[in-house]
Amino acid sequence: PLVRNCSCRGSSGFAHLSCIIKHAESEGRRVARADIDTTAALFAKAFEFCPNCKQQYQNDVIYELTRAAVEFTDREYKHVHCGYLLCHTLSNRLTVIDPKNNADDKTEGEESCAKILSIIEEMKRNEYLAQSWKELYVYFEAAAYGAVGSFYMRLDTEESLKNAKLYLEKARDVFRDMGDEMPMLMAEKKIASIESRISGEENLCVDTLQKIYAYLSRTIGETDPQTIGAGADVAEALCLSFHAIEGERLLSKLVELSRTTHGMEHECTKRIMSYLQRMKERIVITKDGQPFIALRYDDDGDSCIVKDPTVDDEKETKISASGIIAYLGTPVICEGLQQLTHFNGKIGDVRKVDLEEGKCQVHFEEAGLGHAEIKFSDLRIVFDLPPIGIGA
């Protein structure tokens, strides 16, 4: 059957999987004779990116193509001098398998990790390769440790997380010695996430995530799926730290970029649209602490339509608007302030809730306004963010 699963539109981009593999193998042979600094990336790219739209394949197509890349490399480039090619294709394969939910993928991944580490050691023992290791091959060593660490991280068991941390720290240290900031930041982000899982203490690493997103935007472009994914990581971290307005605005921008570049059916678009839908949920609590998702105001603002977040059905309930309190991270607008009147009409997100005092600490979006303690009765929920600079 014809397949596509890239960012091509209309009737373009369709091909037989076997034809895509043959083209990739031909391109792989061509680039294998090129300069080593670019060979591995271009070699793998032949199996992962559509030559028409230049975007990465997805889903079943990328799954089969990364498998074909490993088989091709293992078949035609067995010499130790070409070990970096097999390391690269094995590492890319590790990113698309599902070791946590698929036993065969788990077995394959563990075998691939062992093979990657074995190849690195064999290359380092080779007298000829060792002479130029730091100049030509050390990047592949660091990337190999990173790939192995990321695989074990996805297994998400106590033992695998410890292994993941070990290899990611090796990768980070080599990248740091090389002065390669981007992969070093990526490794640090993953190490922090592992430490959070092991300790149970959350570490959002917003600054690191923002640096990664900015770097990818500069180097591969803001519409690349990898960049959009990194931006979504920033938005999620912002939301979890109750900077909800900033996070939602960023994610809305990313949705539009992905929709116009890759289309509505692309996995990248569908994934971040799902994130945005969750991010737009407005969490409120009643004065006795019961949580709800607020949907909209009714009865000229005297009532609020809510639903129970613990139940999957779409049942809606109407409660008094005066009986709900905007919860942490919820966007709000000030109304009816008799003092601090300069905050009326200004929007911000809730960072603290003081039930005893009956106030929320609101951090305002407009530059220079800072934050203020506002009574519950002087706040209204903002369901749809207005354009920047325009009140709700």
matplotlib code that plots the C-alpha trace (Angstrom):
import matplotlib.pyplot as plt

x = [0.0, 1.0, 2.1, 2.9, 2.9, 4.9, 3.9, 3.0, -0.4, -2.9, -1.9, 1.9, 4.2, 2.6, 5.0, 5.4, 7.4, 9.8, 10.4, 11.2, 13.6, 15.4, 15.7, 17.1, 19.6, 20.8, 21.1, 22.9, 25.5, 26.1, 26.6, 28.6, 31.5, 31.3, 33.1, 32.7, 31.5, 28.3, 28.0, 26.2, 23.5, 22.9, 23.0, 20.3, 18.3, 17.9, 15.8, 13.9, 12.9, 10.6, 12.6, 9.6, 8.4, 11.7, 9.9, 10.3, 8.2, 5.8, 4.1, 4.4, 6.5, 9.3, 9.1, 9.7, 12.3, 14.5, 14.4, 15.4, 18.2, 19.7, 19.5, 21.1, 23.9, 24.6, 24.6, 26.8, 29.0, 30.3, 33.9, 35.0, 35.8, 32.1, 31.0, 29.8, 27.2, 25.7, 25.7, 23.8, 21.2, 20.8, 20.4, 17.7, 15.9, 15.8, 13.8, 10.8, 10.4, 8.0, 9.9, 7.5, 4.5, 5.9, 8.0, 9.6, 10.6, 12.0, 14.2, 15.3, 16.2, 18.2, 20.1, 20.7, 22.0, 24.5, 25.5, 26.0, 28.2, 30.2, 30.8, 32.1, 34.5, 35.7, 36.3, 38.2, 40.5, 41.3, 44.7, 43.9, 40.6, 42.0, 44.5, 41.8, 39.1, 38.8, 38.8, 36.4, 34.6, 34.1, 30.7, 29.4, 30.5, 28.6, 25.5, 25.6, 25.6, 22.7, 20.7, 21.3, 20.4, 17.2, 16.1, 16.5, 14.7, 11.6, 11.5, 10.7, 11.6, 13.7, 16.6, 16.3, 16.2, 19.5, 21.1, 19.6, 21.1, 24.5, 24.7, 23.1, 25.7, 28.4, 26.9, 26.6, 30.2, 31.5, 29.4, 30.5, 34.1, 33.4, 31.7, 28.5, 25.8, 22.6, 23.1, 24.5, 21.3, 19.2, 21.1, 20.8, 17.0, 16.6, 18.9, 16.7, 13.6, 15.1, 16.1, 12.5, 11.0, 13.4, 12.9, 9.3, 10.2, 9.2, 11.9, 10.5, 13.8, 12.0, 15.2, 16.8, 13.8, 13.6, 17.3, 16.7, 13.6, 15.5, 18.5, 16.3, 14.4, 17.6, 19.2, 16.5, 13.7, 10.6, 8.3, 10.4, 8.5, 11.4, 11.3, 7.6, 7.9, 10.5, 8.2, 5.4, 7.7, 8.3, 4.6, 3.8, 6.5, 5.1, 1.6, 2.8, 4.6, 1.3, 2.5, -0.6, -1.1, 2.4, 2.2, -1.1, -0.1, 3.1, 1.1, -1.5, 1.3, 2.8, -0.6, -0.9, 2.6, 2.2, -1.3, -0.2, 3.1, 2.3, -1.5, -4.2, -3.5, 0.1, 1.0, 2.8, -0.3, -2.7, -0.4, 0.0, -3.7, -4.4, -2.0, -3.7, -7.2, -6.0, -4.2, -7.4, -9.2, -10.1, -9.7, -11.8, -12.6, -15.6, -15.1, -15.1, -12.3, -14.2, -12.5, -14.4, -13.6, -15.3, -16.8, -18.5, -20.6, -24.4, -27.3, -25.4, -22.4, -24.3, -23.8, -21.0, -21.4, -18.9, -18.1, -16.5, -12.9, -12.9, -15.7, -15.4, -18.9, -20.0, -22.5, -22.7, -23.7, -24.7, -23.5, -23.4, -20.5, -19.9, -19.3, -16.2, -12.6, -10.1, -7.4, -3.6, -2.7, -6.2, -6.3, -8.5, -9.5, -10.0, -13.5, -15.1, -12.0, -12.8, -9.1, -6.2, -8.5, -5.6, -5.9, -9.5, -9.7, -6.2, -5.6, -3.2, -2.8, -3.4, -0.2, -1.5, -4.8, -5.5, -8.8, -8.7, -8.2, -10.4, -7.8, -5.8, -2.3, -2.5, 0.5, -0.5, 0.5, 1.1, 4.7, 5.3, 2.1, 3.7, 1.4, -1.3, -3.6, -7.1, -10.4, -12.2, -15.2, -13.2, -12.0, -13.6, -12.3, -10.9, -12.1, -10.5, -7.3, -7.6, -4.9, -2.0, -2.7, -6.5, -8.6, -10.9]
y = [0.0, 3.6, 5.5, 9.1, 10.1, 13.3, 16.9, 16.6, 17.9, 16.9, 14.0, 14.5, 12.5, 9.1, 6.1, 2.5, 1.8, -0.5, 2.4, 4.8, 2.3, 1.8, 5.5, 5.9, 3.1, 4.7, 8.1, 6.4, 4.9, 8.3, 10.2, 7.4, 8.5, 12.1, 14.0, 12.4, 15.5, 15.4, 11.7, 10.2, 12.9, 12.9, 9.1, 8.8, 11.7, 9.7, 7.2, 9.6, 12.7, 13.0, 14.2, 16.2, 18.2, 17.8, 16.9, 13.8, 10.8, 9.8, 6.8, 3.4, 4.8, 6.1, 3.0, 0.8, 3.2, 3.3, -0.5, -0.6, 1.9, -0.3, -3.4, -1.6, -0.2, -3.5, -5.2, -2.9, -1.0, -3.6, -2.3, -0.7, 2.5, 2.8, 2.1, 5.6, 5.1, 2.1, 3.9, 6.7, 4.6, 2.4, 5.6, 7.0, 3.6, 3.9, 7.1, 5.5, 2.2, 1.8, -0.2, 0.6, -0.9, -3.3, -6.3, -6.9, -3.2, -3.4, -6.5, -4.8, -1.6, -3.4, -5.3, -2.0, -0.3, -3.1, -3.0, 0.8, 0.7, -2.2, -0.4, 2.7, 0.7, -1.2, 2.1, 3.5, 0.5, 0.8, 2.4, 4.3, 5.7, 6.5, 8.9, 11.2, 10.4, 13.9, 15.6, 13.4, 10.8, 12.1, 13.6, 10.1, 8.8, 11.5, 11.1, 7.3, 7.7, 10.2, 7.8, 4.9, 7.1, 8.3, 4.7, 3.6, 6.8, 5.8, 2.4, 4.3, 1.7, 2.5, 0.4, 1.8, 5.4, 4.9, 3.5, 6.4, 9.0, 7.3, 7.4, 10.9, 12.3, 10.7, 12.4, 15.8, 15.7, 14.9, 17.6, 20.1, 19.3, 19.8, 23.2, 21.9, 23.8, 22.4, 18.7, 19.5, 21.3, 18.5, 16.0, 18.3, 18.6, 14.8, 14.3, 16.8, 15.0, 11.7, 13.1, 14.4, 11.0, 9.3, 11.8, 12.7, 16.4, 18.4, 20.2, 22.0, 23.4, 26.3, 28.2, 25.1, 24.4, 28.0, 27.9, 24.6, 26.1, 29.3, 27.4, 25.1, 28.1, 29.8, 26.7, 24.5, 27.0, 27.6, 25.4, 22.2, 19.6, 19.2, 23.0, 23.0, 20.0, 21.9, 24.9, 22.8, 21.6, 25.2, 25.9, 22.9, 23.9, 27.4, 26.2, 23.8, 26.7, 28.8, 31.1, 30.0, 33.0, 33.0, 29.2, 29.4, 32.2, 30.3, 27.1, 28.9, 30.3, 26.8, 25.3, 27.9, 27.3, 23.5, 23.7, 26.0, 24.2, 20.5, 20.4, 19.3, 15.6, 15.7, 14.1, 17.2, 19.4, 16.9, 16.5, 20.2, 20.9, 18.3, 20.1, 23.4, 22.0, 20.8, 24.1, 26.1, 24.2, 26.8, 25.2, 26.6, 25.5, 26.1, 27.5, 24.0, 23.0, 21.0, 21.3, 22.0, 22.9, 26.1, 26.3, 29.6, 32.2, 32.2, 34.4, 37.6, 36.4, 35.5, 31.8, 29.6, 26.4, 23.8, 20.1, 17.6, 16.9, 13.5, 12.2, 11.5, 12.4, 15.8, 16.5, 20.2, 21.9, 25.5, 27.0, 30.6, 32.6, 34.1, 30.6, 29.7, 30.7, 30.8, 28.2, 28.3, 29.2, 30.3, 33.4, 36.2, 39.8, 42.4, 44.1, 46.5, 47.4, 50.5, 50.8, 49.8, 50.9, 50.8, 47.0, 47.1, 45.5, 44.0, 40.2, 38.0, 34.5, 33.3, 32.3, 31.9, 31.4, 32.4, 31.0, 32.6, 36.1, 35.5, 36.7, 35.5, 36.7, 37.7, 38.3, 40.6, 40.1, 43.8, 44.8, 46.9, 46.0, 43.3, 41.4, 42.2, 40.6, 40.7, 39.7, 36.7, 38.9, 41.3, 38.6, 37.0, 34.0, 34.7, 31.8, 33.1, 35.2, 38.5, 39.7, 41.1, 44.6, 44.3, 43.6, 40.7]
z = [0.0, -0.5, 2.7, 3.5, 7.2, 6.7, 6.1, 2.4, 1.4, -1.2, -3.4, -3.1, -0.9, -1.3, -2.0, -1.3, 1.9, -0.1, -2.6, 0.3, 1.7, -1.6, -2.1, 1.4, 0.9, -2.3, -0.6, 2.3, 0.1, -1.5, 1.7, 3.3, 1.1, 2.4, 5.2, 8.6, 10.3, 8.3, 7.2, 10.1, 10.2, 6.5, 6.4, 9.0, 7.5, 4.3, 6.3, 8.4, 6.3, 3.3, 0.3, -0.8, 2.2, 4.1, 7.3, 9.4, 8.8, 11.6, 13.3, 11.5, 8.7, 10.9, 12.9, 9.9, 8.3, 11.4, 11.5, 7.8, 8.5, 11.2, 9.0, 6.1, 8.1, 9.9, 6.5, 4.5, 7.0, 9.4, 9.6, 12.9, 11.0, 10.2, 13.8, 14.2, 11.4, 13.2, 16.5, 15.0, 13.3, 16.5, 18.6, 16.2, 16.4, 20.2, 19.9, 18.1, 19.8, 22.9, 25.5, 28.3, 26.6, 24.1, 25.3, 21.9, 21.7, 25.2, 24.3, 21.0, 22.9, 25.5, 22.8, 20.9, 24.0, 24.6, 20.9, 21.0, 24.0, 22.6, 19.3, 21.2, 23.2, 20.1, 18.3, 21.2, 21.3, 17.6, 17.3, 14.2, 15.4, 18.9, 17.3, 16.2, 18.8, 20.3, 17.0, 15.1, 17.2, 20.7, 19.7, 18.7, 22.1, 23.9, 21.7, 22.2, 26.0, 25.7, 23.5, 25.9, 28.9, 27.2, 26.4, 30.1, 31.2, 29.1, 30.8, 34.0, 36.6, 39.7, 38.3, 34.7, 36.0, 37.9, 34.7, 32.7, 35.1, 34.9, 31.1, 30.8, 33.2, 31.1, 28.0, 29.8, 30.9, 27.5, 25.8, 28.5, 27.8, 24.1, 24.8, 23.0, 24.9, 23.4, 24.0, 27.4, 28.3, 26.9, 29.1, 32.2, 31.6, 31.6, 34.6, 36.5, 35.5, 36.6, 40.0, 40.4, 39.7, 42.1, 44.9, 44.3, 44.4, 41.2, 39.3, 36.3, 34.9, 33.1, 32.4, 30.8, 28.7, 27.5, 26.5, 24.5, 22.8, 21.9, 20.6, 18.4, 17.1, 16.0, 14.5, 12.9, 12.7, 14.8, 12.6, 12.9, 14.9, 17.3, 18.0, 18.5, 20.9, 22.9, 23.0, 24.3, 27.1, 28.0, 28.0, 30.1, 32.7, 32.8, 33.5, 36.2, 37.9, 37.6, 34.8, 33.0, 30.7, 29.4, 28.8, 27.1, 24.8, 23.8, 23.1, 21.1, 18.9, 18.5, 17.5, 14.8, 13.5, 13.4, 11.8, 9.0, 8.4, 8.9, 8.7, 11.2, 10.8, 11.7, 15.0, 16.2, 15.6, 17.2, 20.3, 21.0, 20.3, 23.0, 25.4, 24.7, 25.4, 28.8, 29.4, 28.8, 31.5, 34.2, 37.7, 40.5, 44.0, 46.3, 49.7, 51.2, 48.9, 46.2, 42.8, 39.5, 35.9, 35.2, 31.7, 31.4, 33.2, 33.1, 34.3, 33.5, 35.4, 38.6, 38.0, 36.7, 34.7, 36.0, 35.7, 38.0, 36.9, 38.5, 36.2, 32.5, 31.5, 30.2, 33.0, 33.7, 37.0, 37.7, 40.9, 42.3, 40.9, 44.3, 45.7, 43.5, 43.9, 41.1, 41.8, 41.2, 37.7, 36.6, 34.5, 36.1, 35.5, 38.2, 38.4, 40.9, 42.9, 45.0, 46.0, 43.7, 40.9, 38.4, 38.4, 37.2, 33.7, 34.1, 33.7, 35.5, 36.8, 40.4, 42.2, 45.8, 47.4, 51.0, 52.1, 55.6, 54.2, 51.2, 48.8, 45.8, 44.9, 41.3, 39.0, 36.3, 32.6, 31.8, 32.3, 35.4, 37.3, 39.4, 41.7, 44.3, 46.8, 45.5, 47.2, 45.7, 45.0, 42.8, 40.4, 37.4, 35.5, 32.0, 29.8, 26.5, 26.6, 24.7, 22.4, 24.4, 25.5, 25.2, 28.3, 28.7]

ax = plt.figure().add_subplot(projection="3d")
ax.plot(x, y, z, "-o")
ax.set_aspect("equal")
plt.show()
